[in-house]
Amino acid sequence: MRTDTIYRHELTLKAGPACLQDYCDQQGIVFKDIGLPQLDKWKIVWTVKTAHARNSFQARVQNFFSFCHSRGMITEGPAEKLDGIPIKVDENVRALEPKEYEKVLAAISATTMTDANNARIKVLMQLQRYSGLSLVDAVCLSKDELQQNGETFRIVTERQKTGGAINNVIPAWLGEELLQVKNGNPEYFFWTRTTTPEDAPSYFQKLYRKVFKKAGVDGSSHGFRHTFAIEHLKKGTDIRAVSKALGHSSVTITEKYYSKWCKGQQVVLDDALSAGWEK
């Protein structure tokens, strides 16, 4: 097993919002006998508060039990039957304020990590901010998906999650910084290919959390994607263009999360409707 895979599963078993190992020991539960009723009771004592964080942890728990089931450690995967956790649309959907963004970038050099990771994390965060890529898409970006035509750089890729096409220009200075990133794999900017694409972001997530903590900013990797979308909408970019840039399968998805920042387009609609009243 790869190191990142072992780390992720050990994190679920021995750490997290409520340690599964400790809970089983306290309740006298033998692992092979864990079923849905035991998981439902364990779920009650999870210490994470936000629905988004609980949903993320539950997905990791389901992945853990699916892995155990596939290896014959248990006869079925009970976590797949856990009830979903409803998430309010606007929960954690916000742009990083300019001062917050600068604080995060400044905190990178003050965070304990290697010089190579220091440089990679800074470029990775800026890539998300100015391209709108999710963390997994940014981490798995291959070098041939950065296209250069003179001084123009663009990201041409497909989303790992949905397969949606992305074709976004990025600042020239960012394109140049990407070309300077040092990585062990010659085909990718950040991914070493020693993990699956799904597991690739986990290493960088750990570093992101350390940086946000050092900066004293409440946020996560998806905050950069939200910032990309919201700042464009606030400046009047059509939501259909933002939807395409994000790689959403439908503008309806974009509206679900970002409609309240489309005030400029509401003004256009109001003017159009008002004009229709004129005789």
PyMOL commands that set and color helices and strands:
alter all, ss='L'
color gray80, all
select helices_A, chain A and resi 3-14+20-27+31-33+36-44+51-70+78-81+98-108+115-131+135-139+143-145+172-179+201-215+222-234+239-246+251-261+263-275
alter helices_A, ss='H'
color red, helices_A
select strands_A, chain A and resi 146-149+152-158+165-170
alter strands_A, ss='S'
color yellow, strands_A
deselect
rebuild
show_as cartoon
